[in-house]
């Protein structure tokens, strides 16, 4: 089939982002800067012909998607909200100070920061370590996380016609995880988190998922 091109956008800055707190399934509003992130991305993407738009079911993602679509020349793009493209669930560590949480998660493995964890062990290992460290063991491990994401990609393939451009507003770790899993062999490195409002681009092809760009901040990717 002709590939489906997905424009992956990270939502605008939230108060949890500003204060560097773990923000998985928890939610907080967009800041003034976050609203500006969304509007700036809308301008970058306003001439892209989107036939479909998706966001996770968090308000930060939905509101970002709506502002991007408000700027688009095609004013009739429906927004589909889906839990499949939520952020990773951090369980007990939801809302915690990020450096403190990752120290607790990584220290038993000899890594004190999230960057050290993914450098030494990989992005999927960070999910498994989080699940292990959670005293309730409710944080998503890698298998649970990817089963959810694969449902999301199956949803896109079922609902989107070949050759279409799709807007998908999601989250930092989710975008980072997608690019790491499907773009590593093509040289994409995810040591830097995608910025709020940044654009990454992937294609859904007959053979799988191909990463085209990552964390573009000032261009349409």
C-alpha positions in Angstrom: 0.0 0.0 0.0 1.0 3.6 -0.3 2.5 4.6 3.1 0.4 6.5 5.7 2.5 9.5 6.9 2.0 10.3 10.5 3.1 13.7 12.0 3.8 13.0 15.6 3.6 16.1 17.7 4.4 16.3 21.4 1.8 18.4 23.3 2.6 21.9 24.5 4.3 22.5 27.9 2.2 21.8 31.0 2.6 22.8 34.6 4.0 19.3 35.4 6.5 19.8 32.6 7.5 23.2 34.0 8.0 21.8 37.4 9.7 18.6 36.1 7.2 16.1 37.5 6.4 12.7 36.2 3.3 13.1 34.0 2.1 9.8 32.5 -1.6 9.2 32.8 -1.9 12.2 35.2 -2.8 15.5 33.6 -2.2 19.2 34.1 -3.2 22.2 32.0 -1.1 23.8 29.3 0.9 26.8 30.5 1.0 30.0 28.6 4.1 28.8 27.0 2.4 25.5 26.2 -0.4 27.3 24.3 2.3 29.1 22.4 3.9 25.8 21.6 0.7 24.5 20.1 0.0 27.6 18.1 3.5 27.7 16.7 3.3 24.1 15.6 -0.1 24.9 14.0 1.6 27.5 11.9 4.3 25.1 10.8 1.7 22.5 9.8 -1.1 24.7 8.5 -0.5 23.8 4.8 -0.3 20.1 5.4 -3.4 18.3 4.1 -4.5 16.2 7.0 -7.3 13.8 6.3 -7.4 12.5 9.9 -6.2 13.8 13.3 -5.7 11.8 16.5 -4.7 12.6 20.0 -4.4 10.7 23.3 -7.3 11.2 25.7 -5.4 13.6 28.0 -6.5 17.2 28.0 -3.0 18.4 27.2 -2.9 16.4 24.0 -6.5 17.1 23.0 -6.1 20.9 23.5 -2.8 20.9 21.6 -4.4 19.0 18.7 -7.4 21.4 18.6 -5.1 24.4 18.4 -3.1 22.9 15.6 -6.2 22.0 13.7 -7.6 25.5 14.2 -4.7 26.9 12.2 -5.0 24.4 9.4 -6.3 25.4 6.0 -8.5 22.3 6.0 -11.0 23.2 8.6 -13.0 20.0 8.5 -10.5 17.5 9.9 -12.2 15.4 12.6 -10.2 14.7 15.8 -10.3 11.2 17.1 -9.4 10.7 20.7 -7.8 7.4 21.8 -6.2 6.0 24.9 -3.9 3.9 22.8 -1.5 6.7 22.4 -1.3 7.8 26.0 2.0 8.5 27.7 3.6 5.6 29.6 1.9 4.9 32.9 4.2 5.5 35.9 2.1 4.0 38.6 3.2 4.9 42.1 5.6 7.5 40.6 2.8 9.6 38.9 3.3 13.2 39.9 6.6 12.6 41.6 9.7 14.8 41.1 11.3 13.4 38.0 14.9 13.2 39.1 13.9 11.7 42.4 11.7 9.1 40.7 14.3 8.0 38.2 17.0 7.8 40.9 14.8 5.4 42.9 14.1 3.4 39.7 17.6 3.3 38.3 19.9 3.2 41.4 19.4 -0.5 42.1 20.8 -1.1 38.5 23.7 1.3 38.9 22.1 4.2 37.0 21.1 7.4 38.8 19.2 9.3 36.0 16.9 8.5 33.2 19.6 9.3 30.7 22.0 6.8 32.4 19.3 4.2 32.4 18.6 4.4 28.6 22.3 4.8 27.8 23.2 1.6 29.7 20.1 -0.5 29.3 17.8 1.0 26.7 14.4 2.7 26.6 12.4 -0.5 27.1 14.5 -1.4 30.2 13.4 1.9 31.8 9.8 0.7 31.6 10.6 -2.6 33.2 12.7 -1.0 35.9 9.8 1.4 36.7 7.4 -1.5 36.9 9.8 -3.4 39.3 10.4 -0.3 41.5 6.7 0.5 41.8 5.6 -0.9 45.2 2.2 -1.6 43.6 3.7 -3.0 40.4 1.1 -1.1 38.4 3.5 1.0 36.3 3.5 -0.2 32.7 6.3 -2.6 31.8 7.6 -2.8 28.2 5.3 -5.6 27.1 2.1 -4.0 28.5 3.1 -0.6 27.0 3.9 -2.0 23.5 0.7 -4.1 23.4 -1.2 -0.8 23.9 0.8 1.1 21.3 0.4 -1.7 18.7 -3.4 -1.5 19.2 -3.0 2.2 18.3 -1.1 1.5 15.1 -3.6 -1.2 14.2 -6.3 1.4 14.7 -4.6 3.9 12.4 -4.1 1.2 9.7 -7.8 0.3 9.9 -9.2 3.8 9.9 -6.8 5.7 7.6 -6.7 5.4 3.8 -3.3 4.6 2.1 -1.4 7.7 1.2 -3.0 10.0 3.8 -1.3 12.5 6.1 -2.3 12.1 9.7 -1.8 14.4 12.7 -1.1 12.5 16.0 -0.6 14.5 19.2 1.0 12.4 21.9 3.7 12.5 24.6 7.4 12.8 25.1 8.2 9.3 26.2 5.8 7.8 23.8 7.3 9.6 20.8 10.8 8.8 22.1 9.9 5.1 22.4 8.4 4.9 18.9 11.5 6.5 17.3 13.9 4.4 19.4 12.2 1.1 18.5 11.6 1.7 14.8 14.4 4.2 13.9 17.4 3.0 15.8 18.7 0.9 12.8 18.4 4.1 10.6 20.6 6.1 13.0 18.0 7.9 15.0 19.2 8.7 18.5 16.8 9.6 21.3 19.2 10.8 24.0 17.3 14.1 23.8 13.7 14.1 24.7 11.4 15.6 22.0 10.6 19.2 22.9 7.1 20.4 23.6 5.4 21.2 20.3 8.1 19.4 18.3 7.3 17.4 15.2 8.6 13.9 14.4 7.4 12.0 11.3 6.9 8.3 10.6 5.4 6.2 7.9 3.2 3.1 8.2 4.2 0.8 5.4 3.4 -2.7 4.3 6.6 -3.9 6.0 6.2 -2.0 9.3 7.0 1.5 10.6 9.7 3.8 9.2 11.0 6.9 11.0 11.5 9.9 8.8 12.5 12.6 11.3 12.7 13.2 15.0 12.2 16.2 17.3 12.0 19.0 14.7 11.4 22.3 16.4 11.4 25.0 13.8 10.4 23.2 10.6 7.5 21.0 9.5 9.8 17.9 9.7 
